Amino acid sequence: MRRLYTAGHLPEAYLLLHMLESEGIAAQVFNENAQGGVGELPFTHTYPELWVEDRDLDRARSVVERFERPQETLNSFTCTVCGEHNPGTFELCWNCGAPRA
């Protein structure tokens, strides 16, 4: 097995774990309970890690790339005044303040 990813926190690790499993890639989370050791252990040694079999490493890396890629916000819009791209949750353009068309 090889370490594929070091997560910042346990929910992130499990989110990626479920993405991997949905692609048919068996993965395992290590350091699930290591947070209790912070102070006695260096904090970088307590981060949750995802490990996969060597044969699945390339496919798993592509899932991680998709996981790390920023997602487009639903209903995003381009400002008609300045042409700036805005998330769908904005009512005004973040760049020029023009109202959403």
N, C-alpha and C positions, 0 to 999 in steps of 0.2 A: 504494500500500500504506500501511497505518497500523499503528502500534505498538499491539498489543492488551494485552500483559502484560509486566511485568518480573519475572523469576524471581529467587529468592535464590541459586540454584545450577543447574548444568546438568542434573542429573537431574530436577529439578522442571520445567524448561523442556521436556524431552523427554516427560515424563509428560503434560503438557498438550498438547503437539504431537500425540501419539498419540490423545488424546481428540478433538482437533479433526479429525484425519484420519478417525477412525472415524465422524464425523458428516458426512463428505464436504466438509470445509472445508480448503482448501489453506492451509498456514501455513509460515512459514520462521523458523528460529532465527538470530538475529544475535548477534554477540559471543561465538561459541562458543570462540574461542581468545584472548579478550581478558584472561583471568585472568593470563596471563604479563606483562601490562603494568602490573599493580598496583605502585605505587611511582613509576612514570613517569607514569601516568594516575590521575586520581581514581578510587577504587574504585567509586563509583556509576556510572561510565562503562563499567565492565567487566561489569556484570550481564548475563546472557543475556536477550534480548528476543524475544518472539514477535510476528511481523508477519503480517497477513492482508490480503487484497484488500478494498477499500472495500465491495464488494457483499456480502461475507460478515460484515461487522463486527457487525451485530445478532445473528445466529445465533451467532457466536463469543463474544460477550459472555455469552450465556446458558450456554454451555459453561463459561466461566470461573466464572460464579456457582455452577454445580453443582460444579466442581472445588474452590472455596473453602469450600463448605458443609461443616460437620463431618458426618462419617458416623456413624451409629449403630453401636455395637459389637454384633456378633452375640451373641445370647443375653443381652442386657442384661436386668436385672431391677429391679423396684421392691421396696424393703424393706418387709416386712410389719409392721415395728415402727414406723418413722418415716415411711414413704412416699417416701423419697428414691430417685431414679433412680441406678442403678449400672451400670458397664460389665460385660460378661459375663466378663471376666477376674478380677473380684474375687470372693473367697470370703466376705468380710465387708462389711457396709455401711460405706462410707467415712464416713458421717455419725454413726451411733450404735454401730457395731461389732457389730451383730447378725449372726449367721450367715445365709448365704443359705438361703432356704427350699427 
